[in-house]
Amino acid sequence: MKKTGLTRFVFVMAVMVTALLFNGCKSKEKATDYSALGTEVITPCSDNDYHTDLTHFRGTGMGEGTNLASARRKANLDANATLAASINRTIKSVTDRYSQDITVGDANEFNEKFEDLTRSVVNQMLNNVAVVCNQTFEKEGKYSVYTAVEVSKDELLNNVSSRINRDERLRLDYDKMKFESIFNEEMEKLSNERP
């Protein structure tokens, strides 16, 4: 009898200690209830997973339609537009900062010419983007296509430098090291922006 009482006492103590441990391990923060907003949607090939980083510009897109080819075309157009906007915004910021940091004969002319040149490079590069994610879904005869594309930062810089070296006027005002330094700073800012 004494052995059974001791066993029961040890068992009850073990249960109490376990309960205290579990209670102490509970998070003190309450989980936020978003159920009133609806069901969270997980988007394939999204900007969360395919965000611009220090080495690549990336763009994501989505297309829907009853025709698969049309849905793919819409997704590619959307991804390329997102990519182009990101590159153009970065190039504009780099150009503005660069022209402020150097002595340029006619800053407005330099900026316009430089932006035209980079826009041309970007348009050329959009023909050769790498598709890094492409997912297709079909439901009740309707297709949803998600895609993500990317362009290498180094490839973009090399193309810009190559084009500048062919333009005598721009070449006079171009300091490659300073430009790349500013460009890398802007890429770091862009890569830290999270959706």
C-alpha positions in Angstrom: 0.0 0.0 0.0 2.8 2.4 0.9 4.4 1.8 -2.4 1.2 2.6 -4.3 0.8 5.8 -2.3 4.4 6.9 -3.1 3.9 6.0 -6.8 0.7 8.0 -6.9 2.4 11.0 -5.1 5.3 10.9 -7.6 2.9 10.7 -10.5 0.8 13.7 -9.3 4.0 15.7 -8.7 5.2 14.9 -12.2 1.9 16.0 -13.7 2.0 19.3 -11.8 5.6 20.0 -12.7 4.8 19.3 -16.4 1.8 21.6 -16.3 3.8 24.4 -14.7 6.5 24.0 -17.4 4.0 24.1 -20.2 2.3 27.1 -18.7 5.6 28.9 -18.3 6.5 28.3 -21.9 3.4 29.9 -23.3 4.0 33.0 -25.3 3.0 36.2 -23.4 2.0 37.8 -26.8 -1.5 37.3 -28.1 -1.8 36.2 -31.7 -3.5 38.8 -33.9 -6.8 37.6 -35.3 -7.1 38.6 -39.0 -10.1 36.4 -39.7 -12.4 39.4 -40.0 -10.4 40.5 -43.0 -10.9 37.2 -44.9 -8.7 34.3 -45.9 -5.0 35.1 -46.5 -4.0 34.4 -50.1 -0.7 32.8 -50.8 0.6 34.2 -54.1 3.1 32.0 -56.1 6.2 33.7 -57.6 5.4 36.7 -55.4 7.6 39.7 -54.5 8.0 38.2 -51.0 10.0 35.3 -52.5 11.5 37.0 -55.6 12.4 40.5 -54.3 15.2 42.6 -55.8 18.5 42.0 -53.9 22.1 43.2 -54.1 22.8 41.2 -57.3 19.5 41.2 -59.3 16.6 43.3 -60.2 13.4 41.3 -60.1 9.8 41.8 -61.2 6.7 39.7 -60.6 3.5 39.4 -62.5 0.2 37.6 -62.8 -2.2 37.0 -65.7 -5.6 35.4 -65.9 -7.7 34.3 -68.8 -9.6 31.5 -70.5 -6.8 31.2 -73.0 -3.5 29.8 -71.5 -1.3 31.7 -74.0 -3.1 35.0 -73.3 -2.7 34.4 -69.5 1.0 33.8 -69.9 1.4 36.9 -72.1 -0.4 39.0 -69.4 1.8 37.6 -66.6 5.0 38.2 -68.6 3.9 41.8 -69.5 3.1 42.5 -65.9 6.4 41.1 -64.6 8.4 43.0 -67.2 6.6 46.2 -66.4 7.3 45.8 -62.7 11.0 45.0 -63.5 11.3 48.0 -65.8 9.7 50.4 -63.3 12.1 49.2 -60.6 15.1 49.6 -62.8 14.1 53.0 -64.2 13.3 54.3 -60.7 16.7 53.2 -59.5 18.5 54.6 -62.6 16.8 57.9 -62.1 17.8 58.1 -58.5 21.4 57.1 -59.3 21.6 59.6 -62.2 20.3 62.4 -59.9 22.7 61.6 -57.2 25.6 61.1 -59.6 25.1 64.5 -61.4 25.0 66.2 -58.0 28.3 64.6 -56.9 30.3 65.5 -60.0 31.0 68.6 -62.0 29.1 68.4 -65.2 29.2 71.0 -68.0 25.4 71.1 -68.5 23.7 69.0 -65.8 20.3 69.0 -67.5 21.7 67.8 -70.8 23.7 65.2 -69.1 20.7 63.9 -67.1 18.5 63.8 -70.2 21.0 62.1 -72.4 22.0 59.6 -69.6 18.3 58.7 -68.9 17.7 58.2 -72.6 20.7 55.9 -72.9 19.8 53.9 -69.8 16.1 53.6 -70.9 17.4 52.2 -74.2 19.6 49.7 -72.3 16.7 48.7 -70.1 14.4 48.1 -73.1 17.1 46.0 -74.8 17.6 44.0 -71.6 13.9 43.3 -71.1 14.1 41.2 -74.3 16.6 38.9 -72.5 15.2 38.6 -69.0 15.6 35.3 -67.1 12.4 33.7 -65.9 13.1 32.5 -62.3 9.6 31.4 -61.4 6.6 30.4 -63.5 3.5 28.6 -62.1 0.3 27.9 -63.9 -3.1 27.0 -62.4 -6.4 26.0 -64.0 -9.8 26.1 -62.4 -13.1 25.7 -64.2 -11.5 26.6 -67.6 -9.8 29.7 -66.3 -6.0 29.9 -66.2 -4.0 31.9 -63.6 -0.3 32.3 -64.4 2.3 33.7 -62.0 5.8 34.6 -63.1 8.9 36.3 -61.8 11.8 37.6 -63.9 15.2 39.0 -63.2 18.1 40.9 -64.7 21.6 40.9 -63.3 22.7 44.2 -61.8 26.3 43.6 -63.1 25.0 42.9 -66.6 23.0 46.2 -66.5 26.0 48.1 -65.3 28.2 46.7 -68.0 25.7 47.5 -70.7 25.3 51.1 -69.4 29.1 51.5 -69.2 29.6 50.1 -72.7 27.0 52.5 -74.2 28.5 55.5 -72.3 31.9 54.7 -73.7 30.5 54.9 -77.2 29.1 58.4 -76.6 31.9 61.0 -76.6 29.9 63.7 -74.7 28.8 61.3 -71.9 32.2 59.7 -71.7 33.7 63.1 -70.7 31.5 63.4 -67.6 31.5 59.7 -66.6 33.4 58.4 -63.6 32.7 54.7 -63.6 33.8 54.0 -60.0 31.7 56.8 -58.6 28.7 55.8 -60.6 29.0 52.1 -59.6 29.4 53.1 -55.9 26.2 55.2 -56.0 24.4 52.4 -58.0 25.4 49.8 -55.3 24.1 52.1 -52.6 20.7 52.4 -54.4 20.6 48.6 -54.9 21.1 48.1 -51.2 18.2 50.5 -50.4 16.0 48.7 -52.9 16.9 45.2 -51.6 16.0 46.4 -48.0 12.5 47.5 -49.1 10.3 44.6 -48.3 6.6 44.3 -49.3 
